[in-house]
């Protein structure tokens, strides 16, 4: 599969949002089964300047989003969540997503936070995540280190991150483990 890894631009917002929604479908399915609605919520808050994308045939097949203490890769509002998911579901979604993805980060300015790494199902296993991580690090020379978290049951992603040079530095038990289907979030760090 030939693909291009590049910085995202404003025209990529909708495809970035769809890639996130479908890459993390299992996570979002507790809010709604309609990933197009999730994509609309995310699209409202996508900051394309914080994304690297992998493109194949004019279609985005992978994304990485990098945040820091100055802002997140996606920062949709409660109003956006309610508009696309309804008042009650949107309110719940905002609360969950704020904690996980939209809220401010309290890390030093020299720390980049990888908010998202997502590859479409048909493009997995082709080295796309590795290439996007490399481009993310290369495109953000202001960061001395990068951190991310991954679910403890996502062995494939953990292997990618370890191969790249990320090392585990903390394991946090997940409060809703039984409902979520995993026990802990593993925090990993990559230092230049």
C-alpha positions in Angstrom: 0.0 0.0 0.0 1.4 3.4 -1.0 0.7 6.1 1.4 1.8 9.7 2.0 2.5 10.9 5.6 2.1 14.7 5.9 0.9 17.5 8.1 -2.8 18.0 8.1 -4.5 21.1 6.7 -7.9 22.7 7.2 -9.5 20.7 4.4 -8.7 17.4 6.3 -10.9 18.2 9.4 -13.9 15.9 8.4 -11.6 13.0 7.4 -9.6 13.3 10.6 -12.8 13.3 12.7 -14.1 10.2 10.8 -10.8 8.4 11.2 -10.8 9.1 15.0 -14.5 8.0 15.3 -14.0 4.7 13.5 -10.5 3.9 14.9 -12.0 4.3 18.4 -15.4 2.9 17.6 -15.4 0.6 20.6 -14.8 3.5 22.9 -17.4 5.7 21.4 -20.1 2.9 21.1 -21.1 3.5 24.7 -22.3 7.0 23.6 -23.9 6.0 20.3 -23.6 3.3 17.6 -23.7 6.1 15.0 -20.0 6.9 14.3 -21.0 9.6 11.8 -22.6 11.6 14.6 -19.4 11.1 16.7 -17.4 12.3 13.8 -19.5 15.5 13.5 -18.9 16.2 17.2 -15.1 15.7 16.8 -15.0 17.7 13.5 -16.2 20.8 15.3 -13.1 20.8 17.5 -10.3 19.3 15.3 -7.2 21.6 15.2 -5.6 20.4 12.0 -2.3 22.1 12.9 -1.9 19.5 15.6 -2.4 16.5 13.3 -0.2 14.3 11.1 -2.2 12.2 8.6 -1.5 9.2 6.4 -3.2 9.4 3.0 -3.9 6.7 0.4 -5.6 7.4 -2.8 -6.8 10.8 -1.6 -8.3 9.3 1.5 -7.0 9.7 5.1 -6.3 6.2 6.5 -4.4 7.3 9.7 -4.0 10.1 12.1 -1.8 11.2 15.0 -2.8 14.2 17.1 -0.3 16.0 19.3 -1.3 18.3 22.2 0.5 20.3 24.8 -0.2 22.6 27.8 -1.3 25.2 25.3 -4.1 23.2 23.6 -5.6 19.8 22.6 -5.7 18.2 19.2 -9.5 18.1 19.5 -11.5 20.4 21.8 -15.2 20.3 20.9 -17.7 22.1 23.2 -20.7 20.9 25.2 -22.8 22.8 22.6 -21.3 20.7 19.8 -21.9 17.5 21.7 -25.5 18.3 22.4 -26.1 19.5 18.8 -25.0 16.2 17.3 -25.9 13.7 20.0 -28.9 15.3 21.7 -29.2 17.1 25.0 -28.8 14.2 27.5 -26.4 12.0 25.5 -24.4 15.0 24.4 -24.1 16.3 28.0 -22.8 12.9 29.1 -20.5 12.6 26.1 -19.0 16.0 26.8 -18.3 15.2 30.4 -16.6 11.9 29.4 -14.7 13.4 26.5 -13.6 16.5 28.4 -11.9 14.3 30.9 -10.3 12.0 28.3 -9.7 14.3 25.3 -10.9 17.9 25.5 -9.7 19.2 28.9 -6.6 21.2 29.5 -3.3 19.5 30.0 -1.0 20.3 32.9 2.4 19.2 31.7 5.6 21.3 31.2 5.8 23.2 27.9 8.6 20.8 26.7 6.2 17.8 26.8 4.1 16.8 23.8 1.1 14.6 24.5 0.0 12.2 21.8 -3.8 12.5 22.0 -4.7 10.2 19.2 -3.1 7.5 17.1 -5.6 5.9 14.8 -5.3 3.8 11.6 -8.3 2.6 9.6 -9.0 -1.1 9.8 -8.0 -1.9 6.2 -4.6 0.0 6.6 -3.5 -1.6 9.9 -0.3 -3.7 10.0 1.5 -1.7 7.2 3.8 0.5 9.3 1.6 3.6 9.1 1.5 4.2 12.8 5.3 4.1 13.0 5.6 6.5 10.1 3.1 8.9 11.6 4.8 8.8 15.0 8.1 9.6 13.3 6.6 12.5 11.5 4.9 13.8 14.7 8.2 13.8 16.6 10.1 15.3 13.6 7.4 18.1 13.2 7.5 19.1 16.9 11.1 20.0 17.8 9.9 22.1 20.7 9.2 19.0 22.7 12.0 17.2 24.6 9.6 14.3 25.4 6.3 12.8 24.3 3.8 10.9 26.4 0.7 8.9 25.6 -1.6 6.4 27.2 -2.9 3.1 25.9 -5.2 0.5 27.3 -3.5 -2.5 28.8 -5.4 -4.9 26.5 -4.2 -3.2 23.3 -1.1 -5.3 22.7 -0.7 -4.3 19.1 -0.5 -0.6 19.9 1.8 -1.2 22.9 4.1 -3.1 20.6 4.2 -0.2 18.1 5.0 2.3 20.8 7.7 0.1 22.4 9.3 -0.5 19.0 9.3 3.3 18.4 11.0 3.8 21.8 8.2 4.6 24.2 8.6 3.1 27.7 6.0 2.5 30.3 6.3 4.9 33.3 2.9 4.5 35.0 0.0 2.1 35.0 -3.3 3.5 36.3 -6.2 1.2 37.1 -9.3 2.2 35.2 -12.3 3.2 37.4 -14.9 1.6 35.0 -12.8 -1.4 34.1 -15.6 -4.0 34.0 -17.8 -1.9 31.7 -14.9 -0.8 29.5 -13.3 -4.2 29.0 -9.8 -3.3 30.2 -8.1 -3.0 33.5 -5.7 -0.1 33.3 -4.3 2.7 31.2 -0.6 2.4 30.6 1.3 5.8 30.4 4.3 5.7 28.1 7.1 8.2 27.5 9.5 8.8 24.6 12.5 11.0 25.2 14.6 12.4 22.4 
